[in-house]
Amino acid sequence: MENLWAAWRRDFILGRKEKGCVFCNRFRQRADHKNLILFRGKYNIVIMNKYPYNAGHLMIVPKKHKGDLSSLTPIESNEFFDLTRKAVKIIGKAIPAAGYNIGMNIGADAGAGVKDHIHIHIVPRFTGDTNFMPLFTDTKVQSIPLIEIYDLLKSGFDRLKVRS
């Protein structure tokens, strides 16, 4: 049997777990490029997933630490879903996505990796992106480095205006 290694996941699996909420910790910092933050809205941010399911995987995350959708105010919710819609458009212009998986895992039992801070995932899908690797080797092949995808998407988000 041969082994295929996904060394980039090592830090996620074995690394020291940071204290507090990973999203809240990133919001407080101003190192957007390092933290893969593409856009800061008035109530939400757009951040790339550091351990993506596919190239261009990003998330829309409320700035306030909230654990369920019902805790969003109407204005927070409007921006949350408006950014989701705009993110799909920006991704589609930057990379050749053939479709998208968009969804939320709310609560630990639903598979939420960050269980107490809601967020919506946008995962671009590409023709032929499913292959034997995840099925047989528990390994996902990423074709484009995170920073390259960040740079491709950033200009689209830079054109968005923050509503006051």
C-alpha atoms as an extended CHARMM CRD file, in Angstrom:
* protein
*
       164  EXT
         1         1  MET       CA              0.0000000000        0.0000000000        0.0000000000  PROA      1               0.0000000000
         2         2  GLU       CA              1.2490000000        3.4560000000       -0.8520000000  PROA      2               0.0000000000
         3         3  ASN       CA              0.6650000000        6.5130000000        1.3020000000  PROA      3               0.0000000000
         4         4  LEU       CA             -0.2820000000        9.9160000000       -0.0020000000  PROA      4               0.0000000000
         5         5  TRP       CA              0.3220000000       12.7040000000        2.4530000000  PROA      5               0.0000000000
         6         6  ALA       CA             -1.7370000000       15.8560000000        2.9380000000  PROA      6               0.0000000000
         7         7  ALA       CA              0.9010000000       17.6270000000        5.0130000000  PROA      7               0.0000000000
         8         8  TRP       CA             -0.8890000000       20.9730000000        4.8210000000  PROA      8               0.0000000000
         9         9  ARG       CA             -3.5520000000       19.5750000000        7.2130000000  PROA      9               0.0000000000
        10        10  ARG       CA             -0.9240000000       18.7290000000        9.8520000000  PROA      10              0.0000000000
        11        11  ASP       CA             -1.1960000000       22.0840000000       11.6200000000  PROA      11              0.0000000000
        12        12  PHE       CA             -4.9840000000       21.8180000000       11.7010000000  PROA      12              0.0000000000
        13        13  ILE       CA             -4.9300000000       18.3140000000       13.1910000000  PROA      13              0.0000000000
        14        14  LEU       CA             -1.8880000000       18.4280000000       15.4620000000  PROA      14              0.0000000000
        15        15  GLY       CA             -1.3380000000       22.1430000000       15.9620000000  PROA      15              0.0000000000
        16        16  ARG       CA             -1.9780000000       23.9760000000       19.1670000000  PROA      16              0.0000000000
        17        17  LYS       CA             -5.6210000000       24.9690000000       19.3970000000  PROA      17              0.0000000000
        18        18  GLU       CA             -6.0040000000       28.6770000000       19.8930000000  PROA      18              0.0000000000
        19        19  LYS       CA             -7.9970000000       30.0620000000       22.7610000000  PROA      19              0.0000000000
        20        20  GLY       CA            -11.2750000000       31.7460000000       22.0130000000  PROA      20              0.0000000000
        21        21  CYS       CA            -13.1550000000       31.9220000000       18.7500000000  PROA      21              0.0000000000
        22        22  VAL       CA            -10.9990000000       31.5920000000       15.6440000000  PROA      22              0.0000000000
        23        23  PHE       CA            -13.2380000000       34.0760000000       13.7890000000  PROA      23              0.0000000000
        24        24  CYS       CA            -13.3460000000       36.6850000000       16.5650000000  PROA      24              0.0000000000
        25        25  ASN       CA             -9.5700000000       36.4150000000       16.9200000000  PROA      25              0.0000000000
        26        26  ARG       CA             -9.1320000000       37.1400000000       13.1900000000  PROA      26              0.0000000000
        27        27  PHE       CA            -11.5500000000       40.1040000000       13.2170000000  PROA      27              0.0000000000
        28        28  ARG       CA             -9.5420000000       41.8760000000       15.9140000000  PROA      28              0.0000000000
        29        29  GLN       CA             -6.3230000000       41.5870000000       13.9240000000  PROA      29              0.0000000000
        30        30  ARG       CA             -5.6560000000       43.8520000000       10.9610000000  PROA      30              0.0000000000
        31        31  ALA       CA             -3.5000000000       41.3850000000        9.0130000000  PROA      31              0.0000000000
        32        32  ASP       CA             -6.1870000000       40.6920000000        6.4080000000  PROA      32              0.0000000000
        33        33  HSD       CA             -3.8560000000       39.1290000000        3.8140000000  PROA      33              0.0000000000
        34        34  LYS       CA             -2.2730000000       36.8050000000        6.3810000000  PROA      34              0.0000000000
        35        35  ASN       CA             -5.6880000000       35.8840000000        7.8100000000  PROA      35              0.0000000000
        36        36  LEU       CA             -7.2360000000       35.4590000000        4.3510000000  PROA      36              0.0000000000
        37        37  ILE       CA             -9.8930000000       38.1150000000        4.9970000000  PROA      37              0.0000000000
        38        38  LEU       CA            -11.2090000000       39.2590000000        1.6290000000  PROA      38              0.0000000000
        39        39  PHE       CA            -13.7440000000       41.8480000000        2.7650000000  PROA      39              0.0000000000
        40        40  ARG       CA            -14.9340000000       43.6050000000        5.9120000000  PROA      40              0.0000000000
        41        41  GLY       CA            -18.5450000000       44.6830000000        5.7220000000  PROA      41              0.0000000000
        42        42  LYS       CA            -20.3420000000       46.6740000000        8.3730000000  PROA      42              0.0000000000
        43        43  TYR       CA            -21.7550000000       43.5530000000       10.0700000000  PROA      43              0.0000000000
        44        44  ASN       CA            -20.0080000000       40.5890000000        8.3920000000  PROA      44              0.0000000000
        45        45  ILE       CA            -16.7180000000       39.6040000000        6.8700000000  PROA      45              0.0000000000
        46        46  VAL       CA            -15.7200000000       37.3590000000        3.9890000000  PROA      46              0.0000000000
        47        47  ILE       CA            -12.8340000000       35.0450000000        4.8560000000  PROA      47              0.0000000000
        48        48  MET       CA            -11.2470000000       32.1650000000        2.9950000000  PROA      48              0.0000000000
        49        49  ASN       CA            -11.2140000000       28.7470000000        4.5990000000  PROA      49              0.0000000000
        50        50  LYS       CA             -7.6020000000       27.9780000000        5.5630000000  PROA      50              0.0000000000
        51        51  TYR       CA             -8.3320000000       24.2470000000        5.1620000000  PROA      51              0.0000000000
        52        52  PRO       CA            -10.5910000000       24.3260000000        2.0750000000  PROA      52              0.0000000000
        53        53  TYR       CA            -12.7400000000       21.5940000000        0.6170000000  PROA      53              0.0000000000
        54        54  ASN       CA            -11.9800000000       23.0520000000       -2.8050000000  PROA      54              0.0000000000
        55        55  ALA       CA            -10.1170000000       25.9620000000       -4.3670000000  PROA      55              0.0000000000
        56        56  GLY       CA            -11.8940000000       29.2300000000       -3.5500000000  PROA      56              0.0000000000
        57        57  HSD       CA            -13.7540000000       27.9060000000       -0.4900000000  PROA      57              0.0000000000
        58        58  LEU       CA            -14.7510000000       30.9140000000        1.5800000000  PROA      58              0.0000000000
        59        59  MET       CA            -17.1090000000       31.8360000000        4.3680000000  PROA      59              0.0000000000
        60        60  ILE       CA            -19.3600000000       34.7290000000        5.2780000000  PROA      60              0.0000000000
        61        61  VAL       CA            -19.1430000000       35.3360000000        9.0360000000  PROA      61              0.0000000000
        62        62  PRO       CA            -20.9920000000       37.8160000000       11.2770000000  PROA      62              0.0000000000
        63        63  LYS       CA            -18.6500000000       40.1520000000       13.1590000000  PROA      63              0.0000000000
        64        64  LYS       CA            -20.6370000000       39.5910000000       16.3540000000  PROA      64              0.0000000000
        65        65  HSD       CA            -20.2040000000       36.2130000000       18.0150000000  PROA      65              0.0000000000
        66        66  LYS       CA            -23.5970000000       34.5960000000       17.4130000000  PROA      66              0.0000000000
        67        67  GLY       CA            -24.4680000000       30.9230000000       17.5340000000  PROA      67              0.0000000000
        68        68  ASP       CA            -27.6920000000       30.7520000000       15.5410000000  PROA      68              0.0000000000
        69        69  LEU       CA            -29.4640000000       32.4630000000       12.6660000000  PROA      69              0.0000000000
        70        70  SER       CA            -32.3070000000       33.7540000000       14.8100000000  PROA      70              0.0000000000
        71        71  SER       CA            -29.8610000000       35.9280000000       16.7490000000  PROA      71              0.0000000000
        72        72  LEU       CA            -29.0070000000       37.9700000000       13.6360000000  PROA      72              0.0000000000
        73        73  THR       CA            -30.7960000000       41.2890000000       13.3660000000  PROA      73              0.0000000000
        74        74  PRO       CA            -32.5900000000       41.9340000000       10.0550000000  PROA      74              0.0000000000
        75        75  ILE       CA            -29.8310000000       44.3080000000        8.9270000000  PROA      75              0.0000000000
        76        76  GLU       CA            -27.0650000000       41.8070000000        9.8720000000  PROA      76              0.0000000000
        77        77  SER       CA            -28.9760000000       39.0520000000        8.0910000000  PROA      77              0.0000000000
        78        78  ASN       CA            -29.4820000000       41.1560000000        4.9640000000  PROA      78              0.0000000000
        79        79  GLU       CA            -25.7570000000       41.8470000000        4.6710000000  PROA      79              0.0000000000
        80        80  PHE       CA            -24.9460000000       38.1880000000        5.4950000000  PROA      80              0.0000000000
        81        81  PHE       CA            -26.9840000000       36.8780000000        2.5700000000  PROA      81              0.0000000000
        82        82  ASP       CA            -26.1750000000       39.8180000000        0.2710000000  PROA      82              0.0000000000
        83        83  LEU       CA            -22.4670000000       39.0600000000        0.6980000000  PROA      83              0.0000000000
        84        84  THR       CA            -23.1750000000       35.4010000000       -0.0550000000  PROA      84              0.0000000000
        85        85  ARG       CA            -24.8230000000       36.3670000000       -3.3400000000  PROA      85              0.0000000000
        86        86  LYS       CA            -22.0220000000       38.7900000000       -4.2400000000  PROA      86              0.0000000000
        87        87  ALA       CA            -19.3120000000       36.2900000000       -3.3120000000  PROA      87              0.0000000000
        88        88  VAL       CA            -20.7120000000       33.7350000000       -5.7560000000  PROA      88              0.0000000000
        89        89  LYS       CA            -20.6120000000       36.3430000000       -8.5080000000  PROA      89              0.0000000000
        90        90  ILE       CA            -17.0290000000       37.3650000000       -7.6570000000  PROA      90              0.0000000000
        91        91  ILE       CA            -15.8400000000       33.7500000000       -7.5370000000  PROA      91              0.0000000000
        92        92  GLY       CA            -17.4930000000       33.0650000000      -10.8940000000  PROA      92              0.0000000000
        93        93  LYS       CA            -15.6410000000       35.9450000000      -12.5260000000  PROA      93              0.0000000000
        94        94  ALA       CA            -12.2640000000       35.0430000000      -10.9820000000  PROA      94              0.0000000000
        95        95  ILE       CA            -12.1080000000       31.2650000000      -11.3680000000  PROA      95              0.0000000000
        96        96  PRO       CA            -13.9760000000       28.8350000000      -13.6620000000  PROA      96              0.0000000000
        97        97  ALA       CA            -16.4640000000       27.4250000000      -11.1440000000  PROA      97              0.0000000000
        98        98  ALA       CA            -19.1040000000       25.1960000000      -12.7260000000  PROA      98              0.0000000000
        99        99  GLY       CA            -21.3240000000       25.2720000000       -9.6300000000  PROA      99              0.0000000000
       100       100  TYR       CA            -21.3540000000       25.8770000000       -5.8780000000  PROA      100             0.0000000000
       101       101  ASN       CA            -22.1550000000       24.1460000000       -2.6360000000  PROA      101             0.0000000000
       102       102  ILE       CA            -23.5090000000       26.7270000000       -0.1960000000  PROA      102             0.0000000000
       103       103  GLY       CA            -24.4600000000       25.7940000000        3.3310000000  PROA      103             0.0000000000
       104       104  MET       CA            -24.2000000000       26.0330000000        7.0870000000  PROA      104             0.0000000000
       105       105  ASN       CA            -23.4420000000       23.5800000000        9.8700000000  PROA      105             0.0000000000
       106       106  ILE       CA            -25.1000000000       24.9830000000       12.9700000000  PROA      106             0.0000000000
       107       107  GLY       CA            -24.0340000000       23.2680000000       16.1930000000  PROA      107             0.0000000000
       108       108  ALA       CA            -21.4690000000       20.5730000000       16.9370000000  PROA      108             0.0000000000
       109       109  ASP       CA            -23.8680000000       17.7140000000       16.1550000000  PROA      109             0.0000000000
       110       110  ALA       CA            -24.4130000000       19.1660000000       12.6850000000  PROA      110             0.0000000000
       111       111  GLY       CA            -20.6770000000       19.1440000000       12.0030000000  PROA      111             0.0000000000
       112       112  ALA       CA            -19.8260000000       22.7570000000       12.8080000000  PROA      112             0.0000000000
       113       113  GLY       CA            -16.0640000000       23.1580000000       13.1970000000  PROA      113             0.0000000000
       114       114  VAL       CA            -16.6510000000       26.5090000000       14.8920000000  PROA      114             0.0000000000
       115       115  LYS       CA            -19.8180000000       25.5640000000       16.7160000000  PROA      115             0.0000000000
       116       116  ASP       CA            -20.7050000000       28.7990000000       18.4980000000  PROA      116             0.0000000000
       117       117  HSD       CA            -20.1360000000       31.3330000000       15.6950000000  PROA      117             0.0000000000
       118       118  ILE       CA            -22.4080000000       30.8730000000       12.7000000000  PROA      118             0.0000000000
       119       119  HSD       CA            -21.0140000000       31.1640000000        9.2090000000  PROA      119             0.0000000000
       120       120  ILE       CA            -22.0090000000       30.1570000000        5.7120000000  PROA      120             0.0000000000
       121       121  HSD       CA            -19.6880000000       28.1680000000        3.4650000000  PROA      121             0.0000000000
       122       122  ILE       CA            -19.3840000000       28.8110000000       -0.2520000000  PROA      122             0.0000000000
       123       123  VAL       CA            -17.5160000000       25.9900000000       -1.9800000000  PROA      123             0.0000000000
       124       124  PRO       CA            -16.8880000000       26.4000000000       -5.7080000000  PROA      124             0.0000000000
       125       125  ARG       CA            -17.1670000000       23.1890000000       -7.7120000000  PROA      125             0.0000000000
       126       126  PHE       CA            -15.3660000000       22.4470000000      -10.9480000000  PROA      126             0.0000000000
       127       127  THR       CA            -16.0990000000       19.9890000000      -13.7200000000  PROA      127             0.0000000000
       128       128  GLY       CA            -14.2240000000       16.8240000000      -12.8260000000  PROA      128             0.0000000000
       129       129  ASP       CA            -13.1840000000       17.9950000000       -9.3490000000  PROA      129             0.0000000000
       130       130  THR       CA            -14.3940000000       14.7910000000       -7.7320000000  PROA      130             0.0000000000
       131       131  ASN       CA            -11.9680000000       11.9270000000       -8.0780000000  PROA      131             0.0000000000
       132       132  PHE       CA            -10.7800000000        8.8530000000       -6.2260000000  PROA      132             0.0000000000
       133       133  MET       CA             -8.4170000000       10.6920000000       -3.8600000000  PROA      133             0.0000000000
       134       134  PRO       CA            -10.9000000000       11.6510000000       -1.1100000000  PROA      134             0.0000000000
       135       135  LEU       CA            -12.7580000000        8.3570000000       -1.4530000000  PROA      135             0.0000000000
       136       136  PHE       CA             -9.8160000000        5.9860000000       -1.1730000000  PROA      136             0.0000000000
       137       137  THR       CA             -7.0010000000        7.9440000000        0.4480000000  PROA      137             0.0000000000
       138       138  ASP       CA             -8.6930000000       10.5550000000        2.6440000000  PROA      138             0.0000000000
       139       139  THR       CA             -6.6470000000       13.1100000000        0.7230000000  PROA      139             0.0000000000
       140       140  LYS       CA             -7.9080000000       16.1630000000       -1.1550000000  PROA      140             0.0000000000
       141       141  VAL       CA             -5.8180000000       17.5870000000       -3.9680000000  PROA      141             0.0000000000
       142       142  GLN       CA             -5.7610000000       21.3890000000       -4.0880000000  PROA      142             0.0000000000
       143       143  SER       CA             -4.7000000000       22.6280000000       -7.5010000000  PROA      143             0.0000000000
       144       144  ILE       CA             -4.1830000000       26.3090000000       -6.7080000000  PROA      144             0.0000000000
       145       145  PRO       CA             -2.4000000000       27.6800000000       -3.5980000000  PROA      145             0.0000000000
       146       146  LEU       CA             -4.5370000000       29.6650000000       -1.1170000000  PROA      146             0.0000000000
       147       147  ILE       CA             -2.6750000000       32.9450000000       -1.6120000000  PROA      147             0.0000000000
       148       148  GLU       CA             -3.0740000000       32.7610000000       -5.3990000000  PROA      148             0.0000000000
       149       149  ILE       CA             -6.8270000000       32.2630000000       -4.9930000000  PROA      149             0.0000000000
       150       150  TYR       CA             -6.8990000000       35.0800000000       -2.4060000000  PROA      150             0.0000000000
       151       151  ASP       CA             -5.2260000000       37.4410000000       -4.8880000000  PROA      151             0.0000000000
       152       152  LEU       CA             -7.6210000000       36.4030000000       -7.6730000000  PROA      152             0.0000000000
       153       153  LEU       CA            -10.6850000000       37.0690000000       -5.5030000000  PROA      153             0.0000000000
       154       154  LYS       CA             -9.4640000000       40.1420000000       -3.6090000000  PROA      154             0.0000000000
       155       155  SER       CA             -9.8590000000       42.6230000000       -6.4590000000  PROA      155             0.0000000000
       156       156  GLY       CA            -13.5480000000       41.6950000000       -6.8130000000  PROA      156             0.0000000000
       157       157  PHE       CA            -14.1740000000       42.2400000000       -3.1240000000  PROA      157             0.0000000000
       158       158  ASP       CA            -12.1940000000       45.4920000000       -3.1790000000  PROA      158             0.0000000000
       159       159  ARG       CA            -14.8520000000       46.8610000000       -5.5490000000  PROA      159             0.0000000000
       160       160  LEU       CA            -17.6160000000       46.2880000000       -3.0040000000  PROA      160             0.0000000000
       161       161  LYS       CA            -18.6740000000       49.2290000000       -0.9340000000  PROA      161             0.0000000000
       162       162  VAL       CA            -19.4090000000       49.0090000000        2.7700000000  PROA      162             0.0000000000
       163       163  ARG       CA            -22.8900000000       50.3430000000        3.4200000000  PROA      163             0.0000000000
       164       164  SER       CA            -23.2080000000       52.6650000000        6.3860000000  PROA      164             0.0000000000
